[in-house]
Amino acid sequence: MVTCPPVVLGDVEITRVQEYAGPSPATPSFLFPDSDPGYWDGNASWLDPGFYDAASGTLRSVLHTWLIRSQGTVILVDTGAGNGKERPYAPVYAHHNTAYLENLRAAGVTPEDVDIVINTHLHVDHVGWNTRLAGRDWVPTFPNARYLIPEPDFLYWDPIRMPRPPGDGNQNVFEDSVLPVRRAGLIDLWNGEHRINSELVLQEAPGHTPGSAVLRLDSKGAGALFVGDILHSPVQIISPDVNSCFCEDPAMARATRRRLLAEAADRDLLVFPGHFGGGSACRVDHSGTDAFVIRDWADFARI
Ligand SMILES: [Zn+2]
């Protein structure tokens, strides 16, 4: 069981709920084909061990949920890979048996306590705990929650509307982690902007996927952006034109990343990506050379 003390911004409390943190088989040249292959070893002094393992030449994998308590509402941002899923073309996410729900309970939250589940997008590693296996059926893990899903992603990842190419890593994901929630009547699709309360609003931030979303937090002058996979690695802060190989629209992904990083730098916003190790969330500044630098890390226990 992993526990992680929260960070407080204004009246909002944010806790990192771990699903997995450890080795990954992925190399930088696979996940970030745009990146300079020499950059990773050349910057191992700060990338290793939080983000990169120089000894093996592979990336560090981190899967977690951001647990937000705001105005009495319990909110989960992204739900990892889930346990027991069949992922024939993404074996790294298949047949997990992690202590995610125990870690959530250690943060004081049972599945029944969750009011809102946010999927920033519908990739395999962001919707897994939307459902759990009950007998032979996938059922909603959070039976009292409303699940907020960007409609462009809901339409894009539905294999009936948009057949996926052979070998697609997102195979089965819509069927086992989205449709059971839809059938239970728990999904609210949204477009453009969706306000949750006076402190939190979802806005579209397309590029990584057509419906990728950013969650904005504003409480008593403290601000944050939950950016999902607009940032996979801090290398994309230093080099904002570096996409992951899973960015569906490369040009739009770069533009969205630059727009959000500039806003975070201008407005002193804490940035919460989906998969950062190390301090997990950070503030950024303009570099002065059309890119960005990491100013400081949030006060989370380092992973
Ligand atoms: Zn992801």
Residues whose N, C-alpha, C, O or C-beta is under 5 A from the ligand:
A	BS01	ZN	D125 D229 G274
